[in-house]
Amino acid sequence: MDNCLFCKIAAGEIPSKQVFEDNDVFAFRDINPQAPHHILIVPKCHIDRIENLNSDKADLMGKLVFTAKKIADEFGLKTGYRLVFNNGPDSGQEVEHIHLHLLAGRKFTWPPG
């Protein structure tokens, strides 16, 4: 998508602090971190929201979670981490491109904000 911030980051048009990349997924540090480790994991293909997913993207969504696990292993996040998908403006989704937040490095409480 031409004006999508995350598509531009994944394409290298906007700099980021990349932590992972393969053919399908790009991961980078959030510019407004909510925890010592706050990494965004995004599919390279543009999908704006979860309700617009098709069944052909189910494996890709699983790959986002598995990528989070690989990153957590690489960073040694043994005491825990939180994975969050926000969907739509009421949830706090600020960029209309599906992305998974990996948050770690501090104790989290429940319920979240």
C-alpha positions in Angstrom: 0.0 0.0 0.0 1.5 3.3 -1.1 0.9 5.4 2.0 1.3 2.7 4.7 4.0 3.5 7.3 4.7 -0.1 8.0 4.9 -1.0 4.3 7.5 1.7 3.9 9.5 0.6 6.9 9.5 -3.0 5.6 10.5 -1.8 2.2 13.5 0.1 3.7 12.1 3.5 2.6 11.9 4.6 6.3 14.7 3.7 8.7 14.0 1.4 11.6 15.8 -0.5 14.3 15.4 -3.9 12.6 15.6 -7.1 14.7 14.3 -9.7 12.2 13.5 -10.1 8.6 12.7 -12.9 6.2 10.6 -13.2 3.0 7.2 -12.7 4.8 7.9 -10.9 8.1 9.7 -7.8 9.3 10.3 -6.9 13.0 11.6 -3.7 14.4 11.8 -1.7 17.7 8.8 0.5 18.4 9.7 4.3 18.4 7.5 4.8 21.4 8.3 1.8 23.6 5.9 0.8 26.4 8.5 -1.6 27.9 12.3 -2.1 27.7 11.7 -4.5 24.9 8.9 -3.4 22.6 9.1 -4.9 19.1 6.6 -4.7 16.3 6.3 -7.8 14.1 4.6 -7.1 10.8 3.7 -9.1 7.7 5.4 -7.7 4.6 2.1 -7.9 2.7 -0.4 -5.3 3.6 -3.4 -6.4 5.6 -5.1 -3.5 7.4 -7.2 -5.3 10.1 -7.9 -8.7 11.5 -11.5 -8.6 10.2 -10.1 -8.3 6.7 -8.0 -11.5 6.9 -8.7 -14.4 4.5 -8.1 -18.0 5.3 -5.1 -18.0 3.0 -3.3 -15.7 5.5 -3.8 -18.1 8.5 -0.3 -19.5 8.2 1.2 -16.0 8.0 -0.6 -15.0 11.2 0.9 -18.0 12.9 4.3 -17.1 11.6 4.0 -13.7 13.3 3.5 -15.5 16.7 6.3 -17.9 15.9 8.6 -15.0 15.0 7.8 -13.4 18.3 8.9 -16.7 20.0 12.2 -16.7 18.1 12.9 -13.1 19.0 12.1 -13.7 22.6 14.5 -16.7 22.6 17.2 -14.6 20.9 16.9 -11.8 23.5 16.7 -14.3 26.4 13.3 -13.2 27.6 12.9 -16.1 30.1 10.8 -14.3 32.7 7.9 -13.6 30.3 6.6 -11.4 27.6 3.3 -10.1 26.4 2.0 -10.4 22.8 -0.7 -8.0 21.7 -2.7 -7.4 18.5 -4.7 -4.2 18.5 -7.6 -4.1 16.0 -9.3 -0.9 15.2 -9.2 2.6 16.7 -11.0 1.6 20.0 -8.3 -0.9 20.7 -5.5 1.6 20.2 -4.4 0.5 16.7 -2.6 3.5 15.3 -1.3 2.1 12.0 -3.8 0.4 9.7 -1.5 -2.6 9.0 -1.8 -5.7 11.1 1.1 -6.0 13.6 2.0 -7.9 16.7 3.5 -6.2 19.7 6.1 -8.1 21.7 6.6 -6.4 25.1 9.0 -7.6 27.7 11.6 -6.4 30.3 9.2 -5.3 33.0 6.4 -6.8 35.1 2.9 -6.4 33.5 -0.4 -6.3 35.4 -3.8 -7.4 34.5 -6.1 -6.1 33.2 -4.1 -4.0 30.8 -5.0 -0.3 30.3 
